[in-house]
């Protein structure tokens, strides 16, 4: 099911990417994110920001970034094993390949 978020619609391209990264930072509160928007002239409610963040954190890329942050290759394999229930084979292979690549890229493999 496709989701429609006003936050995504209102932001220009450069701000959209910066705001997305801001929301994916676990140290940033919803209040700080809403203030970031207001400082740039956007009028979006704190509730809308929260809903958009919740959606972003459920996207596969965000889940994968959260998994690989600071993890060794063995830890990534263990995390992937916990997440495979319910995944189809192609999704599992894609995630495993990405995790292995990311670990090698970051020198943790």
KELONU-532624 format. One record per residue (C-alpha): residue number from 1; z, x, y. Coordinates in steps of 0.2 Angstrom, whole numbers, always signed. Each point is the difference from the previous one (the first is absolute). Last residue first. Example, Ala and Ser with C-alpha at 12.3 -4.5 7.8 and 13.67 -1.06 7.14 Angstrom:
BEGIN
+-----+-------+-------+-------+
!   i !    zz !    xx !    yy !
+-----+-------+-------+-------+
!   2 !   +36 !   +68 !    -5 !
!   1 !    +3 !    -6 !   -17 !
+-----+-------+-------+-------+
END
This chain:
BEGIN
+-----+-------+-------+-------+
!   i !    zz !    xx !    yy !
+-----+-------+-------+-------+
! 109 !   +38 !  +171 !   -41 !
! 108 !   +10 !    +0 !   +16 !
! 107 !   -12 !   +10 !   +10 !
! 106 !    -4 !   -14 !   +12 !
! 105 !   -18 !    -1 !    -5 !
! 104 !    +5 !    +1 !   -19 !
! 103 !   +13 !   -14 !    +2 !
! 102 !   -13 !   -11 !   +10 !
! 101 !   -13 !    +3 !   -14 !
! 100 !   +12 !    -5 !   -13 !
!  99 !    +5 !   -15 !    +9 !
!  98 !   -18 !    -5 !    +3 !
!  97 !    -5 !    +2 !   -18 !
!  96 !   +15 !   -10 !    -6 !
!  95 !    -3 !   -14 !   +13 !
!  94 !   -19 !    -1 !    -5 !
!  93 !    +4 !    +0 !   -19 !
!  92 !   +13 !   -14 !    +2 !
!  91 !   -11 !   -11 !   +10 !
!  90 !   -14 !    +3 !   -13 !
!  89 !   +12 !    -5 !   -14 !
!  88 !    +6 !   -16 !    +7 !
!  87 !   +17 !    +0 !    +7 !
!  86 !   +14 !   -12 !    -6 !
!  85 !   +12 !   +14 !    -5 !
!  84 !    -6 !   +16 !    +7 !
!  83 !   +13 !    +2 !   +14 !
!  82 !   +14 !    +8 !   -10 !
!  81 !   -13 !   +13 !    -8 !
!  80 !    -6 !    +4 !   +18 !
!  79 !   +17 !    +4 !    +6 !
!  78 !    +3 !   +12 !   -15 !
!  77 !   -17 !    +8 !    +3 !
!  76 !    +4 !    +2 !   +18 !
!  75 !   +17 !    +8 !    -4 !
!  74 !    -9 !   +13 !   -12 !
!  73 !   -13 !    +4 !   +14 !
!  72 !   +14 !    +3 !   +12 !
!  71 !    +5 !   -12 !   +13 !
!  70 !    +2 !    +2 !   +19 !
!  69 !    -9 !   -15 !    +6 !
!  68 !   -11 !    -4 !   -15 !
!  67 !    +7 !   -17 !    -4 !
!  66 !    +0 !    -6 !   +18 !
!  65 !   -17 !    +5 !    +3 !
!  64 !    -5 !    -9 !   -16 !
!  63 !    +8 !   -16 !    +5 !
!  62 !    -8 !    +1 !   +17 !
!  61 !   -17 !    +2 !    -8 !
!  60 !    +2 !   -14 !   -12 !
!  59 !    +5 !   -13 !   +14 !
!  58 !   +17 !    -7 !    -2 !
!  57 !    +8 !   +10 !   +15 !
!  56 !   -14 !    -6 !   +11 !
!  55 !    +3 !   -18 !    -3 !
!  54 !   +19 !    +2 !    +3 !
!  53 !    -5 !    +9 !   +16 !
!  52 !   -11 !   -14 !    +6 !
!  51 !   +14 !   -13 !    -3 !
!  50 !   +12 !   +10 !    +9 !
!  49 !   -12 !    +3 !   +15 !
!  48 !    -3 !   -19 !    +1 !
!  47 !   +19 !    -3 !    +0 !
!  46 !    +2 !   +12 !   +14 !
!  45 !   -13 !   -10 !   +10 !
!  44 !   -16 !    +7 !    +6 !
!  43 !    -5 !    +2 !   +19 !
!  42 !    -9 !   +16 !    +1 !
!  41 !    +1 !   +10 !   +17 !
!  40 !    +2 !   +17 !    -7 !
!  39 !   +18 !    +1 !    +3 !
!  38 !    +2 !   -17 !    -8 !
!  37 !    -8 !    +7 !   -16 !
!  36 !   +12 !   +15 !    -1 !
!  35 !   +14 !   -12 !    +3 !
!  34 !    -5 !   -11 !   -15 !
!  33 !    +0 !   +16 !   -11 !
!  32 !   +17 !    +5 !    +7 !
!  31 !    +8 !   -17 !    -3 !
!  30 !    -8 !    +0 !   -18 !
!  29 !    +9 !   +16 !    -3 !
!  28 !    -9 !   +17 !    -3 !
!  27 !    +8 !   +12 !   -12 !
!  26 !   -10 !    -6 !   -15 !
!  25 !   -16 !    +5 !    +8 !
!  24 !   -13 !   -12 !    -6 !
!  23 !    +1 !   -10 !   +16 !
!  22 !    -4 !   +15 !   +11 !
!  21 !   -15 !    +4 !   -11 !
!  20 !    -7 !   -18 !    +2 !
!  19 !    +4 !    +1 !   +19 !
!  18 !   -10 !   +16 !    +2 !
!  17 !   -15 !    -7 !   -10 !
!  16 !    +0 !   -17 !   +10 !
!  15 !    +2 !   +10 !   +16 !
!  14 !   -16 !    +9 !    -3 !
!  13 !    -9 !   -15 !    -6 !
!  12 !    +6 !   -12 !   +14 !
!  11 !   +14 !   -11 !    -5 !
!  10 !    -1 !   -19 !    +1 !
!   9 !    -7 !    -4 !   -17 !
!   8 !   +12 !   +11 !   -10 !
!   7 !   +15 !    -7 !    +9 !
!   6 !    -7 !   -18 !    -2 !
!   5 !    +0 !    +2 !   -19 !
!   4 !   -11 !    -8 !   -12 !
!   3 !    +2 !    +2 !   -19 !
!   2 !   -13 !    -1 !   -13 !
!   1 !    +5 !    -7 !   -17 !
+-----+-------+-------+-------+
END
